[in-house]
Amino acid sequence: MAPHSISGTASLVSTLIAIGLLLFLILYCKIHAFFALLSSSLVLGLVSGMSAHAVVVSFQEGIAQLLGSTAVIIGVGAVLGRLIEVSDGGEVVAHTLMKAFGERHIPWAVLIFAYLIGIAMFFDVAFITFTPLVWNLSKSSHKSLLLYAMPLVAALMTTTALIPTNPGPAAASQLLGAEFGRTALFGLVIGVPMAIAGGIVYAGAVSRRVFVVAPQNLMPNSREISDQKFRKPSFINVLTIILLPVTLMGMGVLLPPLFSVDSKVVLLLRFVGHPSIALLLATGLAYLVLGIRLGFRPTSLMHQSSEALNSVGSLILIIGASGAFKQMMIDSGAGSAFVQLILKTRFSPLLMAYLVAAALRIALGSATASIATAGGIIAPIAHAFPAVNPALMVMAVATGGSIFSYVNDAGFWMVKEYCGMTVSQTLKSYSVMKIVASVTGLLIVLVLSRFV
């Protein structure tokens, strides 16, 4: 649909009104982000002077385009994570790495374990599931819980924000026109130093100043599993399933240039390297290896799948609504005006993407919602700067969306309670750790932009 013709000043004013309304509805009126995004999208179109019919068309197109590519990723990814969780696959990986690294390097083992698990599991599920592991480490070593909890949190929040097997970066990749495979590779490269900076370097420093112990009021294990398993999965099997989707996506990007364009091998690589297909293959393997082979009944697997899908219903709707906001930005002409403003100020598009996502994260609280929403706002800028690698633009948005966490973020309270900290201690540890990791990521993005 052709962008609506409107003056640049009017477009910017319309955009500010829409964004202001979005923040007002979420922060002050406490309206769900889904309805806030939809309302703001409609207001943006109408205030910009679009016809009622054009507003409806843009509205529908934006939702359809984004959910058409991300709904499968989110749903299948949720089921894959659930299968790893209920099969005790995460614990198998964790204990294997602990044994391999030894007591002195346990924080590194936790970091590597959480980074691998975070590729396939959502932050809140993985954190709640494996916090008892770090409780036990803290008790046995008589050291601050932060020494072990921060590597877990840093790696999980990094993969959640940067790897497109998770909904936020998957939505941003689609909005910004980036290849999922290339985005995954950039996410892996940038995410590792981010996790190390926050989860090892800063965590080591803060654990010496802030001593916390595992909360005694919480149960040793918060999960309830109604099925009986005959045995636990092997480390190799779990690791293969976790890494399979990223490996397939990477192959779909790196290997095709080695063959002729019309080669059947290229077609096959691009097929299995598509995120939806890669996750479906990994989940199918998980059903067999982590489900049926371990003794789960088919009815139990169906129940677990239903529970996983139910848990992401709200998230899918929020991401769809962010697609509507993006499309309205483009079709109303507001996006073009935003681009012209950036061109006049000669502001770095990557830095702009980072700052927009950071502002939304601070305002909205949710990393996934802020990354997806920022992707929609930044999309016109990304399309206007073809020289900037779209995958790096996704990384700028993702690192900005990781900038900070405080009282409007459910993750803040989750970390506070499960680590037995006060609000002040949580701010000094978890919140500052996120700043350290986010700024590290931004610097790497800016450096990489000089070479790719």
C-alpha positions in Angstrom: 0.0 0.0 0.0 1.4 3.4 -0.9 2.3 5.7 1.9 -0.2 8.4 2.7 0.9 11.9 1.7 1.3 14.3 4.6 3.7 17.0 5.7 6.8 16.0 7.5 6.0 18.0 10.6 2.4 16.7 10.8 3.8 13.1 10.5 6.2 13.6 13.3 3.5 15.1 15.5 1.2 12.2 14.7 4.0 9.8 15.6 4.7 11.5 18.9 0.9 11.5 19.7 0.7 7.8 19.0 3.8 6.8 21.0 2.7 9.1 23.9 -0.7 7.4 23.8 0.9 4.0 23.8 3.0 4.8 26.9 0.0 6.5 28.7 -2.2 3.5 28.2 0.4 1.0 29.4 2.0 3.0 32.2 -0.9 5.1 33.6 -4.0 3.3 32.6 -2.5 -0.2 33.1 -4.0 -1.4 29.8 -2.7 -4.7 28.3 0.1 -4.0 25.7 -2.0 -5.8 23.0 -4.9 -3.3 23.3 -2.6 -0.3 23.8 -0.7 -1.1 20.6 -3.9 -1.6 18.6 -5.4 1.6 19.9 -2.2 3.6 19.2 -2.0 2.2 15.7 -5.5 3.2 14.9 -5.0 6.7 16.4 -1.8 7.1 14.4 -3.6 6.3 11.1 -6.5 8.6 11.8 -4.5 11.5 13.1 -2.3 11.3 10.1 -5.3 11.8 7.8 -5.6 8.3 6.4 -9.1 7.3 5.3 -11.0 4.8 7.5 -10.6 2.1 4.8 -6.9 2.7 4.4 -6.5 2.5 8.2 -8.3 -0.9 8.3 -6.2 -2.3 5.4 -2.9 -1.3 7.0 -4.1 -2.6 10.3 -4.8 -6.0 8.8 -1.8 -6.2 6.6 0.6 -5.4 9.5 -0.8 -8.1 11.7 -0.9 -10.7 9.0 2.6 -10.1 7.6 4.3 -10.3 11.0 2.3 -13.2 12.5 2.6 -15.1 9.2 6.3 -15.6 9.8 6.6 -15.5 13.6 3.5 -17.3 15.1 4.9 -20.7 14.1 8.3 -19.8 15.6 6.9 -18.7 18.9 4.5 -21.6 19.2 6.9 -24.3 18.2 9.7 -22.8 20.2 7.4 -22.8 23.3 6.7 -26.5 22.9 10.4 -27.3 22.3 11.3 -25.5 25.5 8.6 -27.3 27.4 9.8 -30.7 26.3 13.4 -29.9 27.4 12.0 -28.8 30.7 9.8 -31.7 31.6 12.3 -34.3 30.4 15.0 -32.9 32.8 17.1 -32.2 29.8 18.3 -28.9 31.2 19.5 -30.5 34.4 21.4 -33.2 32.5 23.3 -30.5 30.6 23.9 -28.5 33.7 25.3 -31.3 35.8 27.5 -32.5 32.9 29.0 -29.0 32.5 29.5 -28.6 36.2 31.4 -31.9 36.4 33.5 -30.9 33.3 34.5 -27.4 34.5 35.2 -28.2 38.2 34.3 -26.2 41.3 36.6 -23.2 40.6 35.0 -22.5 37.2 31.4 -23.2 38.1 30.1 -19.7 37.2 31.5 -20.3 33.7 29.7 -23.7 33.5 26.4 -22.0 34.6 26.9 -19.3 31.9 27.6 -21.8 29.1 24.7 -24.0 30.3 22.2 -21.1 30.4 23.4 -19.8 27.1 22.7 -23.2 25.4 19.3 -23.6 27.2 18.3 -20.0 26.4 18.4 -20.8 22.7 15.4 -23.1 23.1 13.7 -22.0 26.3 12.0 -18.7 27.2 13.6 -16.7 30.0 11.0 -17.1 32.7 10.6 -20.8 32.2 14.3 -21.5 32.2 15.0 -19.2 35.1 12.3 -20.7 37.4 13.3 -24.2 36.4 17.0 -23.9 37.1 17.2 -21.5 39.9 17.2 -24.4 42.4 20.4 -25.5 40.8 22.2 -22.2 41.7 20.6 -22.3 45.2 22.4 -25.6 45.8 25.7 -24.3 44.4 25.5 -21.3 46.7 24.8 -23.4 49.8 27.5 -25.9 49.1 30.2 -23.3 48.4 29.1 -20.8 51.1 29.4 -18.0 48.6 27.0 -15.3 47.6 24.1 -16.6 45.5 24.8 -13.8 43.0 28.1 -15.5 41.9 26.0 -18.2 40.3 22.6 -16.6 39.8 23.9 -13.7 37.7 25.6 -15.9 35.0 22.3 -17.8 34.7 20.3 -14.6 34.3 22.8 -12.9 32.0 23.0 -15.7 29.6 19.2 -16.3 29.5 18.4 -12.6 29.0 21.0 -12.3 26.3 19.7 -15.3 24.3 16.1 -14.1 24.8 16.9 -10.8 23.3 19.4 -11.7 20.5 18.7 -15.2 19.2 15.7 -15.4 16.8 14.5 -18.7 18.1 13.0 -16.4 20.7 9.9 -14.2 19.9 11.4 -10.7 20.3 14.3 -10.9 17.9 12.2 -13.1 15.6 9.7 -10.3 15.3 12.3 -7.7 14.9 14.1 -9.7 12.2 10.8 -9.9 10.2 10.0 -6.2 10.7 13.5 -5.0 9.7 13.9 -7.4 6.7 16.8 -9.4 8.2 17.6 -13.0 7.4 16.9 -15.2 10.4 20.0 -17.3 9.9 22.3 -14.3 9.6 20.6 -12.7 12.7 21.1 -15.9 14.6 24.8 -15.9 13.8 25.2 -12.2 14.8 23.3 -12.9 17.9 25.6 -15.7 18.9 28.7 -13.6 18.2 27.5 -10.5 20.0 25.6 -12.4 22.8 28.6 -14.2 24.2 30.7 -11.2 25.2 27.5 -9.5 26.5 26.8 -12.5 28.8 30.4 -12.7 29.9 30.6 -8.9 30.7 27.4 -9.1 32.8 27.4 -12.6 34.1 31.1 -13.2 34.9 32.9 -9.8 35.1 30.3 -7.7 36.8 28.8 -10.6 38.7 32.2 -11.5 40.2 32.5 -7.9 41.4 29.0 -7.4 42.8 29.0 -10.8 44.5 31.9 -9.6 46.7 29.9 -6.5 47.8 26.4 -7.9 48.0 26.1 -11.2 49.9 22.8 -13.0 49.5 21.7 -16.5 50.4 19.2 -18.8 48.8 15.6 -17.9 50.1 14.4 -20.5 52.6 10.8 -19.9 52.0 10.7 -21.3 48.5 10.4 -24.9 47.7 13.5 -26.7 46.3 11.7 -27.3 43.0 8.9 -25.2 41.7 7.9 -27.6 38.9 5.1 -30.1 39.0 5.4 -33.0 36.6 2.6 -35.5 36.6 4.3 -38.1 34.3 6.8 -40.8 35.1 9.9 -41.1 33.0 11.8 -44.4 32.8 15.2 -42.6 32.5 16.8 -39.2 31.9 18.0 -38.2 28.5 21.7 -38.2 27.6 23.8 -35.0 27.5 24.5 -35.5 23.8 20.9 -36.0 22.9 19.8 -32.8 24.7 22.7 -30.8 23.3 21.9 -31.9 19.8 18.2 -30.9 20.1 19.2 -27.5 21.6 21.7 -26.7 18.9 19.9 -28.2 15.9 17.7 -25.1 15.0 20.6 -22.7 15.2 22.9 -25.0 13.2 20.3 -25.5 10.5 19.7 -21.7 10.2 23.4 -21.1 10.1 23.9 -23.7 7.3 21.1 -22.1 5.4 23.1 -18.8 5.3 26.8 -20.0 5.1 26.6 -23.0 2.8 24.5 -21.9 -0.2 27.3 -19.6 -1.7 29.5 -22.7 -2.0 27.1 -24.2 -4.6 25.5 -23.1 -7.9 22.3 -21.0 -7.5 20.0 -23.6 -9.1 21.5 -26.5 -7.1 19.1 -28.8 -5.3 21.4 -28.7 -2.4 20.9 -24.9 -2.1 17.1 -25.4 -2.2 17.4 -28.1 0.5 19.7 -26.0 2.7 17.4 -23.0 2.5 14.4 -25.1 3.2 15.7 -26.7 6.4 17.4 -23.5 7.3 14.2 -21.6 7.5 13.5 -20.8 11.2 10.0 -22.4 11.2 11.3 -25.6 9.5 14.4 -25.8 11.7 12.4 -25.5 14.9 9.8 -28.0 13.7 12.6 -30.5 12.9 14.1 -30.0 16.4 10.7 -30.3 18.1 9.9 -33.4 16.2 13.2 -34.9 17.3 12.5 -33.8 20.9 9.1 -35.6 20.8 10.9 -38.8 19.9 14.1 -38.5 22.0 12.9 -36.5 25.0 9.3 -37.8 25.1 8.4 -41.2 23.7 11.8 -42.7 24.1 11.9 -41.7 27.8 8.5 -43.2 28.6 6.1 -40.2 28.2 2.6 -41.2 27.2 1.2 -39.6 24.0 -1.6 -38.1 26.0 0.9 -36.5 28.4 2.9 -35.0 25.5 -0.3 -33.6 24.1 -1.1 -32.0 27.5 2.4 -30.5 27.8 2.2 -29.1 24.2 -1.2 -27.5 25.0 0.1 -25.9 28.1 3.1 -24.5 26.3 1.0 -23.1 23.5 -1.5 -21.6 26.0 1.4 -19.8 27.8 2.4 -17.8 24.6 -1.1 -16.8 23.4 -0.8 -13.3 24.9 2.7 -12.9 23.5 1.7 -13.8 20.0 -1.1 -11.2 20.1 1.3 -8.5 21.4 3.7 -9.2 18.6 0.9 -9.1 16.0 -0.2 -5.7 17.3 3.3 -4.4 17.0 3.1 -5.4 13.3 0.0 -3.2 12.9 1.8 -0.3 14.5 4.7 -0.8 12.1 2.5 -0.9 9.0 0.6 2.2 10.1 4.0 4.0 10.6 4.8 3.2 7.0 1.5 3.8 5.3 0.7 7.0 7.1 4.0 8.6 6.0 5.2 9.0 9.6 8.0 6.6 9.0 9.3 8.6 6.0 9.2 11.8 8.1 11.1 10.0 10.8 13.8 8.9 8.3 14.1 12.4 6.9 14.7 13.7 10.4 17.5 11.2 11.0 19.1 12.1 7.7 19.1 15.8 8.5 20.7 15.2 12.0 23.2 12.7 10.5 22.5 10.5 13.5 23.7 6.9 13.4 20.7 4.7 12.5 22.2 1.9 14.6 22.4 4.2 17.6 18.9 5.5 17.0 17.6 2.0 16.9 19.4 1.3 20.2 18.0 4.4 21.9 14.4 3.8 20.7 14.5 0.2 22.0 16.1 1.3 25.3 13.5 4.0 25.9 10.7 1.5 25.2 12.3 -1.1 27.5 12.4 1.4 30.3 8.8 2.5 29.7 7.2 -0.9 28.9 9.3 -3.2 31.1 9.0 -6.2 28.9 12.1 -7.0 26.7 10.1 -8.9 24.1 7.4 -6.2 23.8 10.0 -3.4 23.6 12.1 -5.2 21.0 9.1 -6.0 18.8 7.6 -2.5 19.2 11.0 -0.8 18.5 11.4 -3.0 15.4 8.1 -1.6 14.1 9.1 2.0 14.8 12.6 1.6 13.4 11.5 -0.4 10.2 11.3 2.7 8.0 14.7 3.8 9.0 16.2 0.4 8.3 14.7 0.4 4.8 16.0 3.9 4.1 19.6 2.8 5.0 20.3 -0.2 2.7 24.0 0.1 3.4 23.4 -0.8 7.1 23.2 -4.6 7.5 19.6 -5.4 8.6 20.8 -8.1 11.0 23.0 -5.5 12.7 20.0 -3.3 13.0 18.1 -6.1 14.7 21.1 -6.4 17.1 21.0 -2.7 17.8 17.3 -3.0 18.7 17.9 -6.2 20.7 20.8 -4.8 22.8 18.8 -1.6 23.4 15.8 -3.7 24.5 18.1 -5.3 27.1 19.2 -2.0 28.7 17.6 -2.0 32.1 15.1 -3.6 34.4 13.2 -2.2 37.3 9.9 -2.3 39.1 7.7 -2.3 36.0 9.3 -5.5 34.7 8.0 -8.8 35.8 11.5 -10.2 35.4 12.8 -7.8 38.0 10.4 -9.2 40.7 11.1 -12.7 39.6 14.8 -12.3 40.1 14.3 -10.4 43.3 12.1 -13.1 44.9 14.0 -16.2 43.7 17.3 -14.7 44.8 16.0 -13.5 48.1 17.1 -9.9 47.6 15.7 -6.5 48.6 14.7 -4.0 45.9 18.0 -2.1 46.5 20.1 -5.3 46.1 18.2 -6.2 42.9 18.9 -2.8 41.4 22.6 -3.0 42.3 23.0 -6.5 40.9 20.4 -7.5 38.2 19.6 -4.0 36.9 23.2 -2.8 36.7 24.3 -6.1 35.2 21.8 -5.5 32.3 23.2 -2.1 31.7 26.8 -3.5 31.5 25.7 -6.2 29.1 23.6 -3.9 26.9 26.4 -1.3 26.5 28.9 -4.0 25.7 26.6 -5.3 23.0 26.1 -1.8 21.6 29.9 -1.3 21.3 30.3 -4.6 19.5 27.5 -3.7 17.1 29.1 -0.4 16.3 32.5 -2.0 15.7 31.0 -4.8 13.5 29.2 -2.1 11.4 32.6 -1.0 10.2 33.3 -4.3 8.6 29.9 -5.8 7.5 
